[in-house]
Amino acid sequence: MHFLLRLNKVEDFFMKKILVICLALILISGCNQIQKRVDSATDAETKKLEKFLNKSEEFLKIELGIPDEEILNSDGKKILVYYDSKLKVKCERRFQIKNTKVISFTSKGCW
């Protein structure tokens, strides 16, 4: 009887170990799926904003509307900032302007 109790404990230990490994695999695969979706959305956002590079400030304003903020940085370059939010996630797009042309952009939290 004592031997059977000990065998059950060993079986329980291995079953718990297998369960933990299975759960870890499920979580890892789920995280990979989320990462793929985030990467895809980021790529789409980048492609969307790349069309503004080397275009005029006026074209940007026609396409995206009046910016929420206009900043003049220490280099004398203008930065136009657009804010948006989806599902309470704040999105910020910044476009750097030099000589009325868009020279760069950044995007945070946009998808």
C-alpha positions in Angstrom: 0.0 0.0 0.0 2.8 2.4 0.9 4.4 1.6 -2.5 1.2 2.5 -4.3 0.9 5.9 -2.5 4.5 6.7 -3.5 3.8 5.7 -7.1 0.8 8.0 -7.2 2.9 10.9 -5.9 5.4 10.2 -8.7 2.7 10.1 -11.3 1.2 13.3 -9.9 4.5 15.0 -10.2 5.0 14.0 -13.8 1.4 14.9 -14.7 1.9 18.4 -13.2 5.1 18.8 -15.0 3.5 17.8 -18.3 0.6 20.2 -17.6 3.0 23.1 -16.9 5.0 22.4 -20.1 1.8 22.2 -22.2 0.5 25.5 -20.7 3.9 27.1 -21.4 3.8 26.0 -25.0 0.3 27.4 -25.5 1.3 30.8 -24.0 4.5 31.0 -26.1 2.6 30.2 -29.3 -0.1 32.8 -28.3 2.6 35.4 -27.7 4.1 34.7 -31.1 0.7 35.2 -32.8 0.3 38.6 -31.0 3.8 39.6 -32.1 3.1 38.7 -35.7 -0.1 40.9 -35.6 1.7 43.8 -34.0 4.5 43.5 -36.6 2.0 43.4 -39.4 0.2 46.5 -38.1 3.5 48.4 -37.6 4.5 47.6 -41.2 1.1 48.8 -42.5 1.5 52.0 -40.4 5.0 52.6 -41.8 3.9 52.1 -45.4 1.0 54.5 -44.8 3.2 57.2 -43.4 6.1 56.7 -45.9 4.0 58.3 -48.6 4.4 61.6 -46.9 8.2 61.6 -47.0 9.6 64.4 -49.3 6.1 65.7 -49.8 5.0 69.2 -48.9 3.8 70.3 -45.5 0.6 71.4 -47.3 0.0 67.9 -48.7 0.4 66.4 -45.3 -2.1 68.8 -43.8 -4.6 68.2 -46.7 -4.3 64.4 -46.1 -4.3 64.3 -42.2 -5.9 67.6 -41.4 -4.8 70.3 -39.0 -2.1 69.0 -36.6 -2.9 68.9 -32.9 0.4 70.5 -32.1 3.1 72.4 -34.0 6.6 72.5 -32.4 9.7 74.3 -33.5 12.8 72.4 -32.3 16.2 73.8 -31.5 17.4 73.0 -35.1 14.8 75.3 -36.5 12.8 72.3 -37.9 9.1 72.3 -37.5 7.4 69.2 -36.0 3.7 68.5 -36.7 2.1 66.3 -34.1 -1.1 64.3 -34.6 -2.9 62.5 -31.8 -5.5 59.8 -32.0 -6.7 57.0 -29.8 -8.2 53.5 -30.5 -9.6 51.5 -27.7 -8.1 53.9 -25.2 -4.6 53.4 -26.7 -3.0 56.8 -27.4 -1.5 57.1 -30.9 1.0 59.9 -31.7 2.4 60.6 -35.1 5.2 63.2 -35.5 6.4 64.6 -38.8 9.6 66.6 -39.0 9.4 69.5 -41.6 12.4 71.2 -43.1 12.0 73.9 -45.8 8.3 73.0 -46.1 9.1 69.3 -46.9 8.5 66.2 -44.7 11.9 64.8 -43.9 11.1 62.2 -41.3 8.3 60.7 -39.1 7.8 58.7 -35.9 4.7 56.8 -34.8 4.0 55.5 -31.3 1.0 53.4 -30.3 -0.6 53.5 -33.8 -2.0 50.4 -35.4 
